[in-house]
Amino acid sequence: RSAYPDNLTRQLRLPGIAKKPINKLMNEYFISFLNRSEYATMPTEQAITDLIPQNRRRFKVKVEALSNGIDLSCFSPGDPEPEIYEKYNLPREYPLILFVGRLDPEKSLDILMKAFLRIAKELSDAHLVMVGDGTAKPKLEQMALKAGMAERVHFTGRVIGEDLPQIYRAAHVFVITSKTETQSIVLLEAMASGLPCVAVSAGAIPELVRTGENGFLCEPDDVEAVAEGIKTILTKPELRRKMKESSLKKAQKHDMNFTLSRIEEIYRQVLEARAGQTSE
C-alpha cells in the first residue's frame, strides 16, 4: 500500500489502480516506480495484466498477485441479529437481493435496478437492498418509484461497523454489476458471508465468481442475464446451498491473516537479499 525509501525495503503494495482506459501518464508513473522497486504485489492477476507490460518474463521486478484480504472473523455466515431488520427497515420474511458499495454511475447500478424490476412481478416477495450512497441514488430512487416498486427497494445509506456483516447475513444473493473492479472487497465480504453472487464478467471478477459454482457471471450491461441469475438463485434452494458452500471455500483463500503473513515473508526475503548483496 505504500512505498519505502532506499534505506528500507522498496516493496510496493498497489491497490486496484488499473481501470480501463487507464491514464497514460499515471501508467508511466507506476511503471517507473516499479522499476525502482525490488518486489511488488497487486491484488489480482487482472491488476497485473492491466499495468505490467505483456511479456512479464522480461520485467525485472518480481510481481505477485496477493489479495488485499478480508477479516474472516467479521464476515461469516449465520443468522443476523433480529434488530438489524427494524433498524434498516428490511423485511425479515422475504428474500433480499443485496448490493454494497458506492451508488455512483461507474457501478452500473441502473443494470441491477432494471434486472430487479424485470423479475419483481414474477418474484412478488423479493426485495432489493442497496447499501451505500452516491450521485446515482436519486436516479435509482426515481426508477423504483416510477415502476411502483419504491416499497420493495431499500436504500440504507452508508453502513459501517458491526451492522454491515449483519446485513450480509440477512441477504440471500449478492449482485454487483460494475465493470471496473480490480478486486472487489464487497464481493469478498459477500462470499465470506456465504452468499451466492451474480456479477459481471469484467475486470478481476472472474477470478472470484464462477458460473454454476458460487454464482453466475454475466456480460456487461446484460439486464436479462443478471435478472435470470438472480431468479435462478432465489428459486432453487438446493443450488443456493451449494453455491453458499463454494463461496465460503473461495473466500478462505482471501483471509487477511494470510495476506499479512505473506507480506511479512516478502519483507524478510527482500531484506535478506539486500543483506547478502551488501556482504559481497
URZIMO-V29096 format. One line per field, one symbol per residue. ss: DSSP state (H for helix, E for strand, L for the rest). phi: phi as a letter, one per 40 degrees, with the letter a starting at -180 (. if undefined). burial: I if it has 16 or more other C-alpha atoms within 10 Angstrom, else O. Layout:
ss->???
phi->???
burial->???
//
This chain:
ss->LLLLLLLLLLEEEELLLLLLLLLHHHHHHHHHHHHLLLEEEELLHHHHHHHLLLLHHHLLLEEEELLLLELLLLLLLLLLLLHHHHHLLLLLLLLEEEEELLLLHHHLHHHHHHHHHHHHLLLLLLEEEEEELLLLHHHHHHHHHHLLLHHHEEEEELLLLHHHHHHHHHLLEEEELLLLLLLLHHHHHHHHLLLEEEEELLLLHHHLLLELLLEEEELLLLHHHHHHHHHHHHHLHHHHHHHHHHHHHHHHHHEHHHHHHHHHHHHHHHHHHHHHHHHL
phi->.abbcccbcccbbcccbcccccccccdcccccccccbbaabbcaccccccbcddccccccccbbcbdcgbccccbacicccdcccccbfbcccbcbcbbbiccbdccfccccccccccbcccbcbcbbbbbhaiccddcccccccccgbdcbbbbcgcbbgcccdccdcccbabbbbcbbccaccccccccccgccbbaccafcdccbbbdgcbibcbcdgcdcccccccccccbbdccccccdcccccccdcbcdccdcccccccdccccccccccccc
burial->OOIOOOOOIIIIIIIIIIOOOOOOOOIOOOOOOIOOIIIIIIIIIIIIOIIIOOOOOOOOOOIOOIIIIIOIOOIIIOOIOOOIIOOIOIIOOOIIIIIIIIIIOOIIIIIIIIIIIIIIOOOOOIIIIIIIIOOIIOOIIOIIOOOOIIOIIIIIIOIOOOOIIIIIIIIIIIIIIIIIIIIIIIIIIIIIIIIIIIIIIIIIIOOIIIIOIIIIIIOIIOIIIIIIIIIOIIOOOOIIIIIIIIIIOIIIOIIIOIIOOOIOOIIOOIIOOOOOOOOO
//
